[in-house]
Amino acid sequence: MNFEVESIKHFIAVTKEYEVITNIAFQAIDLTKHEELIFEEDFEDCLFLGCKMSTKAQKKLIKSGNLVFPKMNLPFQVYRNKLYSHTQLYNNYLYTNPSTYKNTDDYLIYKYYESTGKAEPTSIKNSLAQRLHDHSITDSLYDYLANWDSHRVVAIMGGHSLRRDTADYRDIVFISKALAEKGHLMVSGGGPGGMEATHLGSWMAHRDENEIDDAISILSKAPLYSDELWLSSAFEVMEAYPLKTDIESVGIPTWFYGHEPPTPFATHIAKYFANSVREEGLLAIAKGGIIFAPGSAGTIQEIFQEAAQNHYATFGNISPMVFLNRKYWKEDKPVYPLLQKLAEGHKYGELLAISDHVSEIVEAICNFTGL
């Protein structure tokens, strides 16, 4: 099994530690200033993924039985060795000038994705590049999660069209804030609506109710992600209320829905091309439970995906499924009664809950995770 080296410091340390360097994956490292080590040391059966080096160094490595995956000339880094941040995806963005979004990597990558066939890439090169990118994102995500107790990872699912000026949006903010303050890592699909509210709650952890209501008021100038000032108002809140704790959160968006910008309130962003990989992966990592806020077809699909994972203990874990807004899930979209029937006689049936109250939803998660 390969172990990974993702920095030049680690690369140098490895060359000093082993007489023959074998079965190691070197990922996204600029080796141009340390190529003498490539020629001096013995590398065997290693992977070099997107590492920068001369053709001469590549030939030496290939000749000794290593695999070299060269960098590809695309608007994104194919072999990432860490998750994105909002500063990377929104580089060159000035919130006082919303049109500058078109200068950002997030937008330029989406336009590439759109121009090359979206979910049906027009060439093997683009298909392979996207899959390799997504593999590196999954790898980086699990590297990050290795520092967390898996039962502290809690997801909130909710519709992308949930308005910022609604009661449900505010409730999600306070649910996420409370759980983050209790030591949970909050994750979501990383987009607008209920997803954004999840990360706003984590971002505003340890701030008071008045500050949160002021932040929501600023955001409510652009209630929907389709509003021109949706993104700029988020950056306005981040400037008014800078992150003042070490509380983190993970957004997991996709360029499949690239017309919906990812929320910048997530401190770590695992953005994928393949929506199916992103959806199943998001549900799989949330071993501390999932809270379902009102949403449409996408959220309902996620409910039954999670139910199937719990029903068959697909990932060796059964976790709570907690629903916000009784009327919505029992009458408007009566999923909850069906789910209760499906779960009869199964362990996860004991972990279903539904409420209109922030404190009860927080309690349902904390009772399971012991936090």
Summary of the structure (lengths in Angstrom):
residues: 371
radius of gyration: 22.2
end to end distance: 34.8
largest distance: 70.3
contacts: 1252
relative contact order: 0.11
helix: 49%
strand: 14%
